[in-house]
Amino acid sequence: MLSKEDILSRTNGGLEVFRHYVTTEWRLGKNFRNPFYDDKRASCNIYFDRKSRTYKMKDFGNDAYSGDCFDIVGKLRGLDCGNAKDFVEILETINQDLMLGLDDDSFSATAMPYPVASISDKTSDNILEPPIEPKKAKPYSAKQKPFTTEELEFWGQYGITQKALKAYGVSSIREYSSENKDDKPFTLRTSADEPICAYTGKRYVKIYRPHSELRFLYGGTLGDNYCFGLEQLPAKGDTLFITGGEKDVMSLASHGFHAICFNSETSKSRKSKSSGLQKRKAEI
């Protein structure tokens, strides 16, 4: 009697089923565009689920395409895994399409809910955990202007000169537009009481409003490897300070010290980055 566990055991926990039906180029644990609809961004992921010990697909752009291999085949064939008759047809479809050669003379829907497949620990140790939803790049527009005397005085009290601001890519902003967490557009304009500055990178902008209740805003994609001041470090040096913020980095630099900071005071440096820093500096 053919059952779900028969198919899982013959397809490496459903992995071969995904490889058969998901014909676009993809790799385990890596985001890719879903080929079954007009996917605008790579937000689909096939991974090994340690809890069920089967392979699953997660689509952050369209959750209808999330589930195990039986859910996905059911979705493609317009069948419902929760329906006994449909589920039997899903089993038949996979058996035939993958030419598994399993005995399909006496299908039974009593296998639902089904036990999980048996996959070796050696196989699962090399597979990633369920994916984390990729961060969406937030659209933004930042219009720059010259620094005012008051703004330069603000930075100057920390020993930060206009030359240092330029070296670290800091600018004064006249108007900043972006979207909030509900994707609703908003615009902020500078004023004498609430000036706006920006730390600008290749794919992001980090807005700093020193006198405002909401001091920090982000546009673009900040990423997980944000490290302010890294590009300004010399190849070698005696001491490197890891500080709590960008202003501290520039203040220390203006006084002759080398420093960097991450996105927040609770951020932790990745091992690869820490190793690279240790090669450049004798002491951190």
KOLMARLUM-886088 format. One record per residue: x, y, z of N, C-alpha, C, CB in turn; residue in one letter. Coordinates in steps of 0.1 Angstrom, whole numbers. Glycine has a CB too. Layout:
# KOLMARLUM-886088
ATOM    nX    nY    nZ   caX   caY   caZ    cX    cY    cZ   cbX   cbY   cbZ rest
ATOM     X     Y     Z     X     Y     Z     X     Y     Z     X     Y     Z    A
...
This chain:
# KOLMARLUM-886088
ATOM    nX    nY    nZ   caX   caY   caZ    cX    cY    cZ   cbX   cbY   cbZ rest
ATOM     8   -12     0     0     0     0     9    12     0   -10     0    12    M
ATOM     7    21   -10    15    33   -11    10    43    -1    14    39   -25    L
ATOM    19    50     5    16    60    15    26    72    13    17    55    30    S
ATOM    23    82    21    31    94    20    46    91    24    25   105    29    K
ATOM    47    83    35    61    80    39    68    72    29    60    73    52    E
ATOM    61    64    21    68    57    10    75    67     0    58    48     2    D
ATOM    67    77    -4    72    87   -13    84    95    -7    61    97   -18    I
ATOM    82    99     6    92   107    13   105    99    14    88   111    27    L
ATOM   104    86    17   116    77    18   123    75     5   113    64    24    S
ATOM   116    76    -6   121    74   -20   126    87   -26   111    67   -29    R
ATOM   123    98   -20   126   111   -26   134   120   -17   114   119   -30    T
ATOM   141   113    -7   150   121     2   142   131     9   162   127    -5    N
ATOM   131   127    15   123   136    23   115   146    15   132   143    33    G
ATOM   114   144     2   106   153    -6   115   162   -15    97   161     2    G
ATOM   129   161   -12   138   170   -20   137   167   -35   152   168   -15    L
ATOM   137   155   -39   137   152   -53   123   156   -60   139   137   -55    E
ATOM   113   157   -52   100   162   -57   102   176   -61    89   160   -47    V
ATOM   108   184   -52   110   198   -54   119   200   -67   116   205   -42    F
ATOM   129   192   -68   138   193   -79   131   189   -92   150   183   -77    R
ATOM   121   181   -92   114   177  -104   105   189  -108   106   165  -102    H
ATOM    97   194   -99    87   204  -103    92   219  -103    75   203   -93    Y
ATOM   101   222   -94   107   236   -94   118   236  -104   111   240   -80    V
ATOM   115   239  -116   125   238  -127   135   249  -129   118   236  -140    T
ATOM   132   260  -122   141   272  -123   154   268  -115   135   285  -117    T
ATOM   165   276  -117   177   273  -110   176   278   -95   189   280  -117    E
ATOM   179   269   -86   178   272   -72   188   263   -64   164   270   -66    W
ATOM   191   268   -52   200   260   -43   193   260   -29   214   267   -42    R
ATOM   196   250   -21   190   248    -8   194   260     1   194   235    -1    L
ATOM   185   266     8   188   276    17   190   290    11   199   273    25    G
ATOM   190   291    -2   192   304    -9   179   309   -15   203   302   -20    K
ATOM   176   322   -14   164   327   -19   164   328   -35   162   342   -14    N
ATOM   153   325   -41   152   325   -55   138   330   -59   155   311   -62    F
ATOM   136   334   -72   123   338   -76   114   326   -80   124   347   -89    R
ATOM   102   327   -74    92   316   -77    88   316   -91    80   318   -68    N
ATOM    91   304   -98    88   304  -113    73   302  -116    95   292  -119    P
ATOM    64   300  -106    50   297  -108    42   309  -109    45   288   -97    F
ATOM    48   321  -107    40   334  -109    51   345  -112    31   337   -97    Y
ATOM    46   356  -115    55   367  -118    61   373  -105    48   379  -126    D
ATOM    71   366  -100    78   370   -88    87   381   -90    85   357   -81    D
ATOM    85   392   -83    93   404   -86   107   404   -78    86   417   -82    K
ATOM   107   397   -67   120   396   -60   122   382   -54   120   407   -48    R
ATOM   135   379   -52   138   366   -48   134   364   -33   154   363   -49    A
ATOM   123   358   -31   118   357   -17   113   343   -14   107   367   -14    S
ATOM   117   333   -23   113   319   -22   125   311   -17   107   314   -35    C
ATOM   123   301    -9   134   293    -3   130   279     0   139   300    10    N
ATOM   138   269    -4   136   255    -1   146   251     9   137   246   -14    I
ATOM   142   245    20   151   243    32   147   229    38   150   254    42    Y
ATOM   155   225    47   152   212    55   147   216    68   165   204    56    F
ATOM   135   211    71   128   214    84   132   203    94   113   215    82    D
ATOM   140   206   104   145   196   113   133   190   122   155   202   122    R
ATOM   123   198   124   112   193   133   104   182   126   103   204   136    K
ATOM   101   183   113    93   173   106   103   164    98    83   180    96    S
ATOM   115   167    97   126   160    90   122   158    76   128   146    97    R
ATOM   116   168    70   113   168    56   117   182    50    97   166    53    T
ATOM   118   182    36   121   194    29   108   202    27   128   192    16    Y
ATOM   109   215    28    98   224    27   102   236    18    92   228    40    K
ATOM    91   243    14    93   255     6    86   267    14    88   254    -8    M
ATOM    93   278    15    87   290    21    88   301    11    94   294    34    K
ATOM    76   307     7    75   318    -2    70   330     6    67   315   -14    D
ATOM    79   340     9    75   352    16    66   361     8    87   359    22    F
ATOM    67   360    -5    60   369   -14    45   364   -16    67   370   -27    G
ATOM    43   351   -15    30   345   -17    30   332    -9    27   342   -33    N
ATOM    23   333     3    23   321    12    16   309     7    18   326    25    D
ATOM     8   311    -4     1   300   -10    10   289   -15    -9   305   -21    A
ATOM    23   293   -18    33   284   -23    42   279   -12    40   291   -34    Y
ATOM    38   280     1    46   275    12    41   262    17    46   286    23    S
ATOM    50   253    20    45   240    25    55   229    21    32   236    20    G
ATOM    51   216    23    60   205    19    58   202     5    58   193    28    D
ATOM    64   191     0    63   188   -15    49   184   -19    73   177   -18    C
ATOM    41   179   -10    27   175   -13    18   187   -14    22   165    -2    F
ATOM    21   197    -5    13   210    -6    16   216   -20    17   219     5    D
ATOM    29   217   -24    32   224   -36    27   217   -48    48   225   -37    I
ATOM    28   203   -49    22   196   -60     7   198   -60    26   181   -59    V
ATOM     0   198   -49   -14   200   -48   -17   214   -53   -19   199   -34    G
ATOM    -9   224   -50   -11   238   -55   -10   238   -70    -1   247   -48    K
ATOM     0   231   -75     2   232   -90    -9   224   -97    16   226   -93    L
ATOM   -15   214   -91   -25   206   -98   -39   210   -94   -23   192   -95    R
ATOM   -41   221   -86   -54   225   -81   -60   215   -72   -63   227   -93    G
ATOM   -52   208   -63   -57   198   -54   -55   203   -40   -51   185   -57    L
ATOM   -63   198   -31   -62   201   -17   -57   190    -8   -76   206   -11    D
ATOM   -45   192    -1   -40   181     7   -49   177    18   -26   185    12    C
ATOM   -58   186    22   -67   183    33   -79   175    29   -72   196    39    G
ATOM   -80   173    16   -91   164    11   -86   150     8   -98   171    -2    N
ATOM   -92   140    13   -87   126    12   -86   122    -3   -96   117    19    A
ATOM   -96   125   -11   -95   121   -25   -85   128   -32  -109   123   -31    K
ATOM   -83   142   -30   -73   150   -36   -59   145   -32   -75   164   -33    D
ATOM   -58   141   -19   -45   137   -14   -40   124   -21   -45   135     1    F
ATOM   -49   115   -23   -46   103   -30   -41   106   -44   -58    93   -31    V
ATOM   -48   116   -51   -44   120   -64   -30   126   -65   -54   129   -70    E
ATOM   -27   134   -54   -14   140   -53    -3   129   -52   -13   149   -41    I
ATOM    -6   119   -44     4   108   -43     6   101   -56    -1    97   -32    L
ATOM    -5    98   -63    -5    92   -76     3   100   -86   -19    89   -82    E
ATOM     1   113   -86     8   122   -95    23   122   -93     3   137   -93    T
ATOM    27   123   -80    42   123   -78    48   109   -81    44   125   -63    I
ATOM    41    98   -78    46    85   -82    48    83   -97    36    74   -76    N
ATOM    38    89  -104    39    87  -119    49    97  -125    25    90  -125    Q
ATOM    49   110  -121    57   120  -127    72   117  -124    54   133  -122    D
ATOM    75   112  -112    89   109  -109    93    95  -112    91   112   -94    L
ATOM    83    87  -117    86    73  -121    92    65  -109    94    72  -133    M
ATOM    86    66   -98    91    60   -86    89    45   -86    85    66   -73    L
ATOM    79    40   -93    77    26   -94    71    19   -82    90    19   -97    G
ATOM    65    28   -74    58    22   -62    45    16   -65    56    34   -51    L
ATOM    41     6   -57    28    -1   -60    16     9   -57    27   -13   -51    D
ATOM     9    12   -68    -2    22   -66   -15    15   -69     0    33   -76    D
ATOM   -16     2   -67   -28    -5   -70   -38    -3   -58   -26   -20   -72    D
ATOM   -34    -1   -47   -43     0   -35   -39    12   -26   -42   -12   -27    S
ATOM   -42    24   -32   -39    36   -24   -49    37   -12   -41    49   -33    F
ATOM   -44    44    -2   -53    46    10   -50    60    15   -50    35    21    S
ATOM   -61    66    19   -60    80    24   -58    80    39   -72    88    20    A
ATOM   -57    68    45   -56    67    60   -43    71    65   -59    53    64    T
ATOM   -34    74    56   -20    78    60   -21    93    65   -11    77    49    A
ATOM   -31   100    64   -32   114    69   -38   114    83   -40   122    59    M
ATOM   -32   121    92   -19   128    90    -8   118    90   -17   138   101    P
ATOM     3   121    83    13   110    80    25   112    89    17   112    65    Y
ATOM    32   100    91    45   101    98    55   108    90    49    87   102    P
ATOM    66   112    96    76   119    88    86   109    82    84   129    97    V
ATOM    93   114    72   103   105    65   115   103    74   107   110    52    A
ATOM   122    93    72   134    90    79   146    95    71   136    75    83    S
ATOM   153   105    76   164   110    68   176   110    77   162   125    64    I
ATOM   187   106    72   199   104    80   204   117    86   211    98    72    S
ATOM   210   116    99   215   128   105   226   134    97   220   125   119    D
ATOM   234   126    90   245   131    82   240   140    71   252   119    75    K
ATOM   228   137    65   222   146    55   217   159    61   211   139    48    T
ATOM   210   158    72   204   170    77   213   180    84   193   166    88    S
ATOM   225   175    88   235   184    94   240   194    85   246   176   100    D
ATOM   240   191    72   245   201    62   235   210    56   252   193    51    N
ATOM   222   209    61   211   217    55   207   229    64   199   208    52    I
ATOM   204   240    58   201   252    66   187   250    73   201   264    57    L
ATOM   186   258    84   173   259    91   163   267    83   175   265   105    E
ATOM   150   268    87   140   276    80   145   290    77   127   276    88    P
ATOM   143   295    65   148   308    62   142   320    69   147   310    47    P
ATOM   149   330    70   144   343    76   139   352    64   154   350    85    I
ATOM   128   358    66   123   367    55   133   377    51   110   373    59    E
ATOM   136   378    38   146   389    34   141   403    36   149   387    19    P
ATOM   150   411    40   146   425    43   143   432    30   158   432    51    K
ATOM   132   439    31   128   447    19   135   460    19   112   449    19    K
ATOM   140   464     7   147   477     5   136   488     6   155   477    -8    A
ATOM   138   497    15   129   508    17   132   520     7   128   513    31    K
ATOM   123   523    -1   125   535   -11   127   548    -3   114   536   -21    P
ATOM   136   556    -8   138   569    -1   144   579   -11   148   567    11    Y
ATOM   142   592    -7   148   603   -14   154   613    -4   137   610   -24    S
ATOM   166   616    -5   173   626     4   179   637    -4   184   618    12    A
ATOM   174   649    -2   179   661    -8   189   668     1   167   670   -13    K
ATOM   201   669    -4   212   675     4   212   691     3   225   670     0    Q
ATOM   219   697    13   221   711    13   234   714    20   209   719    20    K
ATOM   239   726    19   251   729    26   249   729    41   257   743    22    P
ATOM   259   726    49   258   727    64   256   741    68   270   721    71    F
ATOM   247   743    77   245   757    83   256   759    94   231   759    89    T
ATOM   257   771    98   267   774   109   263   767   122   267   790   112    T
ATOM   250   766   125   245   760   137   248   745   136   230   762   139    E
ATOM   247   739   125   249   724   123   264   721   125   245   719   110    E
ATOM   273   730   120   287   728   121   291   730   136   295   737   112    L
ATOM   285   739   143   287   741   157   283   729   165   280   754   162    E
ATOM   273   722   161   268   710   168   279   699   167   255   705   162    F
ATOM   284   697   155   294   687   153   307   691   159   296   684   138    W
ATOM   310   704   159   323   710   164   325   707   179   324   724   161    G
ATOM   314   707   186   315   705   201   321   691   204   301   706   208    Q
ATOM   321   682   194   327   669   196   340   668   189   317   658   191    Y
ATOM   345   679   184   358   679   177   357   675   163   368   671   184    G
ATOM   345   674   157   343   669   144   342   681   134   330   660   143    I
ATOM   352   681   125   352   692   116   345   689   103   367   695   112    T
ATOM   343   699    94   336   697    82   344   688    73   334   711    75    Q
ATOM   357   688    74   366   679    66   363   664    70   380   682    68    K
ATOM   361   662    84   358   649    88   345   644    84   359   648   104    A
ATOM   335   653    84   321   650    79   322   645    64   312   662    81    L
ATOM   330   652    56   331   648    42   338   635    41   338   659    35    K
ATOM   348   633    49   356   620    48   347   608    51   368   621    57    A
ATOM   338   610    60   329   599    64   316   599    57   327   599    79    Y
ATOM   314   607    47   302   607    39   290   612    46   299   593    34    G
ATOM   291   622    55   280   627    63   275   640    56   284   630    77    V
ATOM   262   641    54   257   653    47   246   659    55   253   649    33    S
ATOM   243   672    52   231   679    57   219   677    47   234   694    60    S
ATOM   208   674    53   196   671    44   185   682    46   190   657    48    I
ATOM   181   686    34   170   696    34   156   689    35   171   704    21    R
ATOM   155   678    28   142   671    28   144   656    26   133   676    16    E
ATOM   137   648    34   139   633    33   125   627    32   146   628    46    Y
ATOM   123   618    22   110   612    19   113   597    19   104   616     6    S
ATOM   103   589    25   104   575    25    90   569    28   115   570    35    S
ATOM    90   556    33    78   550    37    79   545    51    74   539    27    E
ATOM    67   545    58    68   539    72    65   524    71    57   546    80    N
ATOM    64   518    83    63   503    84    50   498    77    63   499    98    K
ATOM    40   507    75    28   503    68    28   507    53    16   510    75    D
ATOM    40   510    48    42   514    34    35   527    30    38   503    25    D
ATOM    33   535    40    27   548    37    38   559    36    16   552    48    K
ATOM    37   567    25    48   577    23    47   588    33    47   583     9    P
ATOM    59   594    36    60   605    45    72   614    40    62   601    60    F
ATOM    72   626    45    83   636    41    87   644    54    79   645    30    T
ATOM   100   645    56   105   653    67   114   664    61   114   644    77    L
ATOM   112   676    67   120   688    63   128   693    74   110   699    57    R
ATOM   140   698    71   148   703    82   143   716    87   163   704    77    T
ATOM   147   719    99   144   732   106   155   735   115   130   732   113    S
ATOM   155   748   121   166   752   130   165   743   143   164   766   133    A
ATOM   153   739   147   151   731   159   153   717   157   137   734   165    D
ATOM   151   712   145   152   698   141   160   696   128   138   691   140    E
ATOM   173   697   129   181   695   117   181   680   113   196   700   119    P
ATOM   185   678   101   185   664    96   199   662    89   174   661    85    I
ATOM   206   651    94   218   647    87   217   633    82   230   648    98    C
ATOM   226   629    74   226   615    68   239   609    67   219   616    54    A
ATOM   240   596    71   252   588    69   248   579    56   255   578    81    Y
ATOM   255   582    45   251   576    33   261   565    28   250   587    22    T
ATOM   255   553    24   263   542    18   259   540     4   261   530    27    G
ATOM   264   529    -2   261   526   -16   246   522   -18   270   515   -20    K
ATOM   240   515    -8   227   510   -10   218   514     2   227   495   -11    R
ATOM   222   524    10   214   528    21   216   542    25   216   519    33    Y
ATOM   207   547    33   210   560    40   205   558    54   202   572    33    V
ATOM   212   563    64   209   563    78   207   577    82   219   555    87    K
ATOM   194   581    85   191   595    89   193   597   104   177   598    85    I
ATOM   200   608   107   203   612   121   196   625   124   218   612   124    Y
ATOM   187   626   133   181   638   137   184   640   152   165   638   135    R
ATOM   195   647   156   200   648   169   190   654   180   212   655   170    P
ATOM   181   663   175   172   669   185   158   665   184   173   684   182    H
ATOM   155   654   177   142   649   175   139   637   183   139   646   160    S
ATOM   126   635   186   122   623   194   126   610   187   107   623   197    E
ATOM   123   610   174   127   598   165   140   602   159   116   595   155    L
ATOM   151   597   164   164   602   160   169   595   148   174   600   171    R
ATOM   166   582   146   172   575   135   161   569   126   181   563   140    F
ATOM   164   570   113   155   564   102   164   558    92   146   575    96    L
ATOM   159   548    85   167   541    75   160   540    62   170   527    80    Y
ATOM   168   541    51   163   540    37   172   530    30   162   553    30    G
ATOM   166   524    19   174   514    12   175   501    20   188   520     9    G
ATOM   187   495    19   190   482    26   202   484    34   191   470    16    T
ATOM   201   485    47   212   487    56   221   474    57   208   491    70    L
ATOM   214   463    56   221   450    57   226   446    71   234   451    48    G
ATOM   230   434    72   235   428    85   249   431    88   232   413    86    D
ATOM   257   436    78   271   438    80   275   453    81   279   432    69    N
ATOM   265   461    85   268   476    87   279   478    96   255   483    91    Y
ATOM   289   485    91   301   489   100   306   502    96   312   478    98    C
ATOM   302   513   103   306   526   100   321   529   104   297   536   107    F
ATOM   328   535    94   342   538    97   352   528    92   344   540   111    G
ATOM   347   516    87   356   506    83   364   510    71   348   493    79    L
ATOM   358   517    61   365   521    49   376   532    52   355   526    39    E
ATOM   374   539    63   384   550    66   396   545    74   377   561    74    Q
ATOM   396   532    78   407   527    86   420   525    78   403   513    92    L
ATOM   431   528    84   444   525    77   446   510    76   456   533    83    P
ATOM   456   506    68   459   492    67   464   486    80   469   489    56    A
ATOM   471   494    87   477   489   100   476   500   110   492   485    98    K
ATOM   476   495   123   475   505   134   477   497   147   462   512   134    G
ATOM   478   505   158   481   499   171   468   495   178   489   508   179    D
ATOM   458   504   178   446   502   186   434   506   178   446   511   198    T
ATOM   423   498   179   410   501   173   399   501   183   407   491   162    L
ATOM   392   512   184   380   513   193   367   509   186   380   527   199    F
ATOM   359   501   192   346   498   187   336   506   196   342   483   188    I
ATOM   329   516   190   321   525   198   306   523   196   325   539   194    T
ATOM   298   531   203   284   529   203   277   536   191   278   534   215    G
ATOM   284   545   184   277   552   173   286   560   164   267   562   179    G
ATOM   280   564   153   288   571   142   295   584   147   279   574   131    E
ATOM   288   591   156   293   604   161   306   601   169   283   611   169    K
ATOM   306   590   177   317   586   185   329   583   176   314   575   194    D
ATOM   326   576   165   337   572   155   344   584   150   331   564   144    V
ATOM   336   594   145   342   606   140   349   615   150   332   615   133    M
ATOM   344   615   162   350   623   173   364   617   177   341   623   186    S
ATOM   364   604   178   377   597   180   387   599   169   375   582   183    L
ATOM   382   598   156   391   600   145   396   614   145   383   597   132    A
ATOM   388   624   148   392   638   149   403   641   159   380   647   151    S
ATOM   404   632   169   414   633   179   425   623   177   408   631   193    H
ATOM   426   617   165   437   609   162   436   594   165   449   614   169    G
ATOM   424   589   168   422   575   171   414   568   160   415   573   185    F
ATOM   416   555   159   409   547   149   397   540   156   419   537   143    H
ATOM   386   541   149   373   536   155   363   532   145   367   546   165    A
ATOM   355   523   149   343   518   140   331   517   149   346   505   132    I
ATOM   319   515   143   307   511   151   298   503   142   300   524   156    C
ATOM   290   495   149   280   487   142   267   495   143   278   473   148    F
ATOM   256   489   139   243   496   137   237   500   151   233   487   130    N
ATOM   240   493   162   235   496   175   245   491   185   221   490   177    S
ATOM   243   496   198   253   492   208   251   477   212   251   501   220    E
ATOM   240   471   208   238   457   211   242   447   199   223   454   214    T
ATOM   247   453   188   251   445   177   264   438   180   253   454   164    S
ATOM   265   426   174   277   418   176   284   416   163   273   404   182    K
ATOM   297   417   163   305   415   151   306   400   147   320   420   153    S
ATOM   304   398   134   305   384   129   320   379   131   301   383   115    R
ATOM   322   366   132   335   361   134   344   365   122   335   346   135    K
ATOM   339   364   110   348   367    99   353   381    99   340   364    85    S
ATOM   344   391   103   347   405   104   357   407   115   335   413   105    K
ATOM   355   401   127   364   402   138   378   397   135   358   395   151    S
ATOM   378   386   128   391   381   124   399   390   115   390   367   117    S
ATOM   391   397   105   397   406    96   402   419   104   388   410    86    G
ATOM   395   423   114   399   435   121   411   432   130   388   439   130    L
ATOM   412   420   135   424   416   143   436   416   135   421   403   150    Q
ATOM   435   413   122   447   412   113   452   426   111   443   405   100    K
ATOM   443   436   111   446   450   108   451   458   120   435   457   102    R
ATOM   446   453   132   450   461   145   456   451   155   437   467   150    K
ATOM   465   457   163   471   448   173   462   447   185   485   455   178    A
ATOM   454   456   188   445   456   199   431   462   196   451   463   211    E
ATOM   421   455   200   407   461   198   401   464   211   398   450   190    I
